[in-house]
Amino acid sequence: MVAQRAFGKVWLIGAGPGAADLITVRGARLLADAEVVLYDALVTPEMLALCPQAVLVSVGKRAGQRSMAQIAINEQLVDAARHYSRVVRLKGGDPMLFGRADEELRTLEAHGIAVEVVPGITAALAAAASAKQPLTRRGIARSVAFFTSSNAPDHPEQTTLPACDTLVQYMGGREAIKTARGLLALGHAADTPVLVVENCSRADERIFRLQLSDLEAGLAACTGPVLMMIGAAMAARQPE
């Protein structure tokens, strides 16, 4: 009788916001040793060039587009761990923030598969760095909330907004307009500063400075992934 092969190990690695040189040293080292890499839609070809030895499997999910269901991704991870010793699940940004890590960790743990999480630079921090716009500012903003309007299937739509000095909306392309209208309805000033970063950290990155009242028109030209930062801390610095 042939003994059943033990499972390999899975690493959930944060690829960071997009630029290949913004992945952590640990993440890059593990990519270079991986036998198979299951990667997200926002992972760039330059990032995948760090693991030329690996079998590459696209499991990308993009808002508003047909994509692989999460349950299918979970099954692919388990299957990969059956056939390979070193499996990497490469996620955009940080795995533990809007990265569906909970579902994947639960599945791997249920099968007794060893798993490790390697953090990455989340898009909000990279966007703030690109724009040279701190998310906090002494005397103006001391709290930050990251949120998204995306929900799991069969879950009610999220209608509340965080109460915070600086709001950062992930995956905000289509939902940002709804957010702006909601904030205006709650009494936020029409001239509240908004900073929009499209294709964060990539060669085609674009940064827009807007006000809450003109957000709808300002997003019309955006076609890539959008992150939106709202609040008084987003006001352009004045010369001292």
N, C-alpha and C positions, 0 to 999 in steps of 0.2 A: 504494500500500500504506500502511495506517495504522500508524504506529509504536506499539509497545506502550508503555503508560503506565508510567513508572517507579514503583517503590514509594514510599509515603510513609514517614514516620518514626513509630516506636512509643516511647511512654514508659511504663515500668512504674512506677506511682506508689503509694507507701504512703499509704493513707487515714488511718492511725493507728487508735486503739482503738475509735472510734465517734463521739465528739463532733465536730461539723463544724469547730469552731474549734481542734482539735488537729492538723489537717493542716498541713504546712509552708507557708510563704509561696510557695515555688517550686511546690509541688504545686498550690496553689490557683490560681496564675497560669496554669499549664499547663492545668488543667481549664477555666478561663475561655476558653482559646483552642482547645480541642479541637473537632474536627469529629465524632468518634465516641468514645464511652466504653464499654468493655466492663467491667462492674463485678461484684464479688463479692456473695454473698448477705448478708454482714454490713455492707455499705455502706448507710448510712442515707439516707432521703429528704432530710434536711437537707444531707447531703454532695452529693447529686446536684443540689440546688438551686444549687450553685456553677457548674454548667455547663448553663444552660437552653438554650443555642444548639446543644448537641450531640445527635446521635442516640444514644440510650441502649440498650444491649444487655445484658441480664442473662445472666451466665454463672456463676451462683452454684453453689457446692458446699457442702453441709451434711452433716455426719456423720450417718449413719443414715437419710438421706433420698435419694430419687431425685434425681439431679442430672446436669448435663452432664459427660460424660467429658472427661478432660484433653486427649485427642487431638483432640476436637471443638473445644475452646477454642483449641488451637494453630492449627487450620485456620481458625477464625473470625478470629484475629489476622492471619494471612497475607492472608485475603480482604479484611479491612478496610484493610490497608496497600495493597492493589491499587486500592482505590476512594477512599481519603481520604489527604490529605497529613499530617494531624496526628491520630494515633491514640493514645488513652490506655487502658491496661489498669490499672484502679483496683482495688487489692488492700487488704484489711483489714490493719491493722498495718503491718509492714515487708515489702516484697516478698522480701527475702533471708532471711527467717526463717519457715520452715514455709509459704511462700507459693507453692510449686511454680514458682519463678522459673527454676530450672535447665531444666525442660522447655520453657518458653516461650522462654527465651533461645536454647537450642539450635535450636529450630525457626526463629526469626527469623534467626539467624546463618546457618543452612543456606540460606536463601533470599536472603541478601545484603541483608537489611532493616536499616536503621540503627535502633539501639535505645539508649535511655538509661534508667538506673534512678534514681528519686528516692526516697530513704529516707523512712520514716515512723516514728512513735513505736510501738514494739512494746508489746503488751498488758501484758507483765510490768512494764515501767517505769511505765505508766499506772496499773496496779493498785496498785503500791507507793506511788505518789503519792496515789491516792485514799484508801488506808488509812493514809497517813502512817506507813508501816512500811518502813524501809530494808531492802533485800535483803542488805546487808552490815552488820556491826556490829563495831566495833573490839574485839578480844579474844574475839569469839564466832564470827563468820562472815567469812571472807575469800575465799570462792569460791562461785560461783553456776553452776548448770547449768540450761539450758532444755531441755525434752524433750517429746516427744509419743509416744503409742502408735500413732498412725496410720501405716499402711504402704501402699506401693503394691500394686496387685493382683499376685497370684502371688509376693509376697515373704513370707518367714517372719515370724511375729509377733515383735516385739521383747520379749524377756523380761528383759533385764538393766536395772538402774537405775543412773543415774550416782552416783558416789561424790563427794559435794560437801557443803559446809556448808549451803547453801540450795538446795532443789530447786524448780523452777517447772515445773508441768505445764500445757501448752497443751491445749485441746480435751479437758479432763479430766472432763467430765460423767459419761460411762459408764465411762471407764477409771480414774477416780480411786479407785474402790473397790478395783479390782485392785491399783493402786499401793500403797494403804494396807496391804492384806493382805501384799503382797510385802515392804514395809519392816518390818512387824511380824515376819514370818518371818525376816528378816535380823538381827533383834535390836534394832531401833530401839525406843525407849521408847514405851509406850502413850500417855504424856502429852506427846509431842512436839507443839509448837504447829503448827497448820495455819491458814492464812488463805485463805478462799475468796472470790473476787470474781466475782459474776455480772453480766453486762451492763455490763462495765467502761466507765466514763466517760459512760454514757448517763443519761437522766432516771430510768430504772427500775433503776439500779445498786443492788445489795445486797452487803453485806460480812458474812461470817460468821467468827467466831473459834471454832475447834474444836480437838479433840485428835485425834491419829492414830487412837485406838481408837474414836472416835465419828463418824468421817468418813462412814461408810455411812449412818447415820441422818440426819446433818446435811445431806446432799445431796438428800434426798428431795423437798424443796420447790423445788429449782432446775429451771427450765424453759428458761432462756436460756443463752447461751454462758458457760462456766465456766472460770476460771483458778485453779489451786491452788498455793499457796506453802507449803513445808514446811521446818521447821528451827528451831533455837533462836533465830535472829534474828527470828522471827515472834512471839515472846512479847511481850505487851503491856508497854509501858514503865511502870515504877513511879515514882511521884513521888519526887523527890530531897529 
